Amino acid sequence: MGFLHRDEERGGERFLMREKLLSIGDDFWIENAQGESTYKVNGKAVRFRQTFVLEDASGGEVARIQERKLTIRDKIAIERGGDTAATVHKALVGIRDRFAIEVEHGEDMKAHGNVVDHEYEIERDGDTVATISKKWFRVRESYGVDIAAGEDTALILAITVAIDALTSRD
């Protein structure tokens, strides 16, 4: 059964992420519900911009999460196979933490809630595609990413890393 408990009827997947994960040069594993290391975030030491590489368990690059400099507002691009798959940026309006997620070949998403405390949702057209929460764990400095069935797991995890990168600089 692993260390995570969830409503099995909903389907989807849940992953354990480490809080304060984003230090350049640091690597860490993302674990699935069975406690298996399924993805690795590799913090690349790049000269001018933050870059993280999401790798599968065998070390293959799944996505590159890279800060975009010289823009009006903070922005992070998620690249797959050399092409931009999505761009995450802070929304300009509102008193709550909000992020706009522009998906290149799909419907755009948004993230809202208490992002700094890892209590937020990622939505597409009013439907929740992922819930991020610390409530599911007793493990210190960790939080969960609960991804709805049928969603692009690697993309959602890359978006979560991008949001962490954008909020860790504040």
Salt bridges, closest charged atoms under 4 A:
GLU19 OE1 - LYS134 NZ 3.01
ASP27 OD2 - LYS40 NZ 3.83
GLU61 OE1 - ARG64 NH2 2.96
GLU67 OE2 - LYS69 NZ 3.59
GLU67 OE2 - ARG169 NH1 1.98
ASP74 OD2 - ARG169 NH2 3.92
GLU79 OE2 - ARG68 NH2 2.61
GLU102 OE2 - HIS89 NE2 2.91
GLU123 OE2 - HIS112 NE2 3.22
ASP146 OD1 - ARG6 NH1 2.43
ASP146 OD2 - ARG10 NH2 3.24
ASP146 OD2 - ARG14 NH2 3.22
GLU151 OE1 - ARG124 NH2 2.61
ASP152 OD2 - ARG80 NH1 2.60
ASP164 OD1 - HIS118 NE2 3.01
ASP170 OD2 - LYS90 NZ 2.58
